[in-house]
Amino acid sequence: MADMREPIESGCPDPWQYMHPMMRKNFGQWKYHDHPRPGVLLHVAYSGDKIWTIKAGTQRILDVFTLRKLCDIGDEFAEGYVHFTLRSNIEYMVTDEAKVQPLIDALEGAGFIVGGTQNSVAMISHTQGWLHCDIPGTDASGVVKSMMDELIDEFRNANMPNRVHITTSCCQINCGGQGDIAINVQHTKPPKINHDLVANVCERPSVVARCPVAAIRPAMVNGKPSLEVDERKCICCGACYPPCPPMQINDAEHSKLAIWVGGNHSNARGKPTFQKLVAAGIPNNPPRWPEATAIVKRILKAYKEGARDWERVNEWIERIGWPRFFEEVELPFTKYHIDTWRGARASFNSSSYIRF
């Protein structure tokens, strides 16, 4: 038994080896926490120990130069321990209150923004985008950059009614975000098929099986094995493009952005809520995406002015009603906002039993 080795596990490494010693000592024994200022949290343990956490916004895709700069700041002004959050923010932990302000000054002097705590607009979570994804209809990283440039004061300050989570995604099928406000791509035309390449590039059975609405079937075109799309069933999701790039669905004119609101996970007070469409057909307009950013700013402005303290976006909308919400944010209500699509009844197995 003494010679047995530790099992080799995949996934995240053991977090204890990277945790601040004060956090290890008081793990699970915290008495309360406080919020001295935006971007700073104070945790007090039952033992009397205190630890301050300073949060700064960073981009998800970090270059080595920036990462080294952040680590150098942690070594010089903090205590050598950092933590990256789910929204790609970096957090420094210090046990001496006298180190808090010099650390903030060093971060801001290097061009980083301290904030993102309590009732602020959190850093937008996003997918990879054009840099290394096989099916992006837009560049989520670019949308985040342009949008956070406009919303950075809402990240730096904590003056929203409650916390606001914004998400972006590059396509409709892989990484659609669930947040208070979500910006998703929206293909509006079926894929254009390059029939000369399908037989050489695609495994046709895999492509047929990938379609969620059974709109793709094998075909012979110009004497070559290819595929065809039943446009009456196609929902323009883009699921066929990753296994078969000749089925090009991205289009500079017809790939649009859509904005959804009201998504929220369950908590002690309520059940989870699902997003609802509020704006469709927004131009997918790099490199700054001004149209999408303008709509998000209008939604945040109306929410900030009209919501009660501690109401999340979905709670505010449910209280005032959807008609008034569309008036407050100056958005039109169109036929595309009514969810009447019934194609699944004909294309899916409607039984409640799972079959293999």
N, C-alpha and C positions, 0 to 999 in steps of 0.2 A: 504493500500500500504506500509505503514511503517513497517508492520510486515512480509512482504515477505522476505523469506530467499534467499541467493545466490544459484543458481543452482549448483548441484553437477556434475562436469564434470570428464570424464575419460581422460587419456593421461597425457601430461606433466603438471607439476604444474606451477603456475604463476611465470615467471622468474624474475619479478621486485623485489621480496622480497630477492633474492639471488644476485642481481647485485650490483657491486661496486657503492657507492654513486656518485662518479665522473662520472661514465658512465650513471647513471640515470639522473643526472643534465644536461648532454650534449647530451642526446639521440637524434640522427638525426641532430645534429648541429656540426658535425666535419668538420673542414676546410681542413685538409690534414693529411696524415700519412707518416711516414718515417721508414727506416729500418737501425738502427744504426749498427747492427751486426747480424749474423745468430742466430735465436732464440729469437730476441728482436724486438718488434714493438713499435713505438712511435706515438700516436695519439694526434693531436693538435686541440682544439675546437675553434670556432669563439670567444668564451669568453676569450680565452687565456689560459684556463686550459690545462694541459698536463697529459697524463697517459701512462705508459710504461707497455707492456705486455711481459712476459717472458714465453716461451714455452719449455717444457721438454717432452721427449718421455717416455711413459709408456706402459706396456702391457695391452691388453683389459681385460683379466681376472685377476683382482687384488685380492691379498689376503689382509686380514684385517691388518696385520702387515705393509705391504707396504703403504696401504691407510692412516693409522694413521701417518706413518712417513712423507708422503707428506703433510698431514694437519698440523703436528707439524712444518714443515719447513715454511708453509704459515703463521702460527701464529707468529713465531719468526722472520722471515726475510722479510715477505711481510706484507700485511695489512688485512689478514684474509679472503680474497676472492679468490676463485679458479673457474675455468671453464674447463670442459672436452670437447674436440673437437670431431667431428665425427670420427676421426681416433684415438681416445683414448689417445690423448695427454693432458697433464694438463697445464693450463695457469694460471699464477699469475699476478695480476694487482697491480701496485704501482704508487703513485703520486709524489714520490721523487726520482730523478735520483740517489741520493747517495745510495739508497737501491738496485739498479739493480745489481751491481757487487757482493756485499755480498750474495745476493740471488742466483746468478749463482754459486758462490763458494760453497754455502751450498748444492745445488742440485748436482753438480758434485762431491763433497766430499762424498755424500751419494750414489754415483754410477749411477745417472741419467744423461742423455745426453741432453744438451740444443741445440736446432736447429729446423729444419723442417719448416723454413719460406722461403719465396721468391723462388728462383730457386734452390731448393734442392730436394732430393728424400724424399718425405713425408713418414711418418710412414705407413707401409702397412696395409690396412684395410682388415679384415678377418672375417670369421664366427666362430662358436664355436668349431667345430672339434669333436674329440673323447670324450671330456669331458661331454657334454650334448646335443648331437644331435642324432636323431634317424636314420639318413641315411648317415653318413659321409663315403665317399670312401677314404678320406685322412684326415689328421689332419691339418687344415688350421693354427691353432695356432702354431703348431710345425714348419710348413714351414716358418711362419713369424719369429719365433725366430731364426732359423738357417740362414735365408736369411738376416735379419737385422744385425746379428753379422758380416756378410761380407760387408754390405753396410752402416755401421754406420757412416763412415767418410763422405759419401755423404749426410747423414742426418745432420751431425754436420756442414758441410760447404755448402755454397750456390754458387756452381761453375758449375751447369748444365746450358745448354742453356735456359731452362725454367723449370717450375715445373714438376715433374714426379710423377704421381699417380700409385701405384702398388696395385693390389688386389689379394686375394686368396679366393678360395671357396672349400668346401668339397664335393660338388656333382654338377651335371650338371643341376639340375632342380629347386633347391630352392634358391640358393645364388650365382649364377654366377655373378662375378663382372664386372663392366664396368670401365676400366681404361686404362692408357697409356700402361701398361703391366699387363696382368691377367694370373694367374696360376690356372687352373681348373683341376679337376679330369676327367678321361676319362675311363669309363668301355668299355671293348672290347669284352666281351662275354655275351650272354643272361644269365638270372638268372638260377641257379640250384635249382630245386624245391624239397623240402622234402614233398612228397605227403602224408605221414602219419600224418603230423601236420596241413595241410591246413584246413581241415574241422573243427578242434577244435580251431584254432587261427584266421582265416581270415573270413571276410564277403565277400564272393566271388563276389557279384554284385558290391561292392565298388571297388574291385581290378580291375575288368573288366572295370569299368568306368574311373578308374584312368589312364589307358594307353592312351597316346596321339596319338598313331597310330593304335589303335584297333588290337593289336597283341595278346591279351590274351582272352581266352574263357573258359567257364566251361568244365570240363571233369570228367569222372569216371575212377579212376586208382586203380587197385587192389580192386575193389568193394567199394571204398570210394570216396565221392565227393572231387574233386580237381580242379586244373587248368592246362591249357597247353598254351604254347607260340608258336606262329607262327614265327619261326626264320627268315623267309624271310622278315617280316615286322619290327621285333624288332630293335630298334635303340640303345639299351643298355643304356637307360637313367637312369634307376633305380627308376622310379616313382612308380613301383609296390612294392618295398621293404618296405616303411613305413607302409602301411596298411596290409602288409602280410610278416612278417619276414621270414617265411619258403621259400620265393622266394629270396634266397641269391644271390646277384649280386657282392658284394665285394669279391675280390680275390687277394691274395698276389702277384700272378704272372701276372694276366691279367688286373688288375686295374692300369691304368697308369696316368701320368700327361700330360697336354697339356699347351702350352704357346701361348697366343693370344696378339696381339699388335694393337694399333691405336684407341682404344675406347676413345671418348671424347664427353662431352656434348656440346650443342650449346652455342655460345657466341656472342658478338657483331660483330665478323668478319666472322663467318661461321656457317654452319648447324652442327648438331650432326654427328659424324662419328661412324661407327660400327667396332668392333674388327675383325681381320682376323687371322687365324691360321698360326703360323710360326714354331711350333715344336710340334710333337705328339709322343706318345709312350715313354715318359720319365719315367724311373723307379720311382715308388712310394716307395721311399727308406728311411724310417725313421731310426734313429731319426734325421738325418742331411740333407737329401735330397740334396746331393752334385751335382748331375747331373742337377737338375732344377736351383740351385743357379748359377752354372757355366754358363748356357745359359743366364740367366738374366744379369749377370755381363758382358757378351760379348755384349749384346744388348745395355746396358748402356754405355759401353766404346765406341762403334761405334757411338752412338748418341752424346755423349759428344765431340768426336773429329770431327764429320762431320756436325753437325747441325749448322745453323746460330743462332745468338742471338734471343731469344724469340720464336723460333720454337718449337712447341710441337712435340712429337714423331710422331704422324700421319702426321703432316705437313712436317716434314723432310723426311719421307718415300715417300710421294706423290711427293715431289720435285725430289728425286734421282731415284725413280722408284723401283718397287719390285725386279726385277732381281739383281740390284746392292745392294739392302738391304740384300738379302740372301748371296751375296758374302761378304759384309762387316762383317756380324755377323757369317760367316763360318757355315751356316746351309744348309742342303740339301733341295732341292725342290722336293717333291714327289707327287704321285697321290692323296694322302690324303689332299693336300692343295687345290685341285680343288673342288668346291662345286657343284656337279652334282647330288646330291640325289634328286629323284623325287617321292619318296614314298608317299608324301602327296597328290599327285594328285589322288591316288587310295584309300587312307585311310581317307582323310579329306573331308568335304563338301566344295567344291570349290566355292560355291556361295558367292557373296558379301553381301548377306542378313543374318541377325542374326535371328535364329529361336529358340524358346523355346519349 
